[in-house]
Amino acid sequence: MISESCDLDGFIEAIKDLTYHEVLSSILKEGYEADDLFVSKKRDEASALELEKVREYSRALRFFIFLLQTGQRPDLASEREREAYQKFRLVAATLVERGELLPAILDYFDG
């Protein structure tokens, strides 16, 4: 797991210069590991705050995976979800610059 502390900024920093395939693979792997971490923490009776941190991290990963796989903006219900999703714009912009994604993908991010 790249970010065992569920640090979205650290994870994005780690993947921002990867190729499209590497980004997608890394996010999928990180998502599976975040799910495992959630189950482990729940089994170990972690606090509700700790569980929510892992849950939010996992959701943020899923939102970007959804965009990459479907070419559609995910439904973002809360301001926290929108803020986390916006952080992935850096990754998308880098992929656009290298010609691995069409520039239209950036329209799925706010300003």
N, C-alpha and C positions, 0 to 999 in steps of 0.2 A: 504494500500500500504506500503510495507516494506521500500522502498526508494523513498519518495516523491520528493527528490531532484534529482532523476534519477542518483544516485551514484551506478554504477555497482559494484565497489569494496565493498561497504557496503552491497549490496544485496547478493553478493557471500559469504561474511563473514557470513551473516545471514542464508544461506542455506547449507553451506559446510558440515555440520555434520548431515544433514537430511537423511532419507531413500529415496530410489529411488522414491517411490510413493509421498512422501512429497515434494521432489525436483520438480518433474514434476507438481504437483498441485500448488506449490508456484510460479513456473515460469509462468504457464498458467494464474493464478490469477493476477500476477504482470503485465503480458502482457496486459490483458484486462484493468487493471487500468491505465496502461501507455497510452493505446489508448484513454481512457476516459479523461485523463489529457491533451492529445494533443488536443482533440476536445474542451475542456474547455478553454485552453490557446489560441487556434485559435479564439474562439468566443470572448474572452476578448482582442483580438488584441495584443497578446504578440509579442515580437520582433522575427525576423527571427532566431536569435541566440538561443533564448529560445525554439522555435519550433524545431529547428534542434537537440538540445540536447535531447529532449523527443523522437524524431524520431530515433535517433541513439541508444538510450537506448532500445527502443522497438525492433529495428532490432536485437540488440545483444541478447536479450531474445529469439527472434524467431529462430535465428541461432542454439542456443543450444537445443531448443525444437525440431527443425528439426532433429538434430543428435540423440537425445534420441528416437524420434518416428520412424525414418526411418533407423537408423544405417548407415547413409551416411553423409559425410562432406558437408555442404552447400557451395554454390558458394559465395565466398567472393570477392567483387569487389575492395575494397580499403584497404590500409594499416591500416586505423582506424578500419575497420570491422575485419580484421585479428587480430589486437591487442585485441580488445574487446572479440572476440571469444576465443582467447588463455587463457583468464582469467578463463574461465570455466573448464580448464584442472584440476584445483585443485578439483573441485566438482566431475568430472569424476574419478579422481584418488582415491578419498575417497570412491566412490561407488564401484570401482574395488577392493580396499582393503577389503571391507566388503563382497565381493562376490556378489554384486547386479548387476554388469555389468561385461561382459567379458573383459579381459585385451586388446583385440584387439581394443576396442573403443579408446584407447589412441593413436593408429596409426593415428587417424583423427585429431590429433593436431600436430603442428610443434615441433620438437625436444624437 
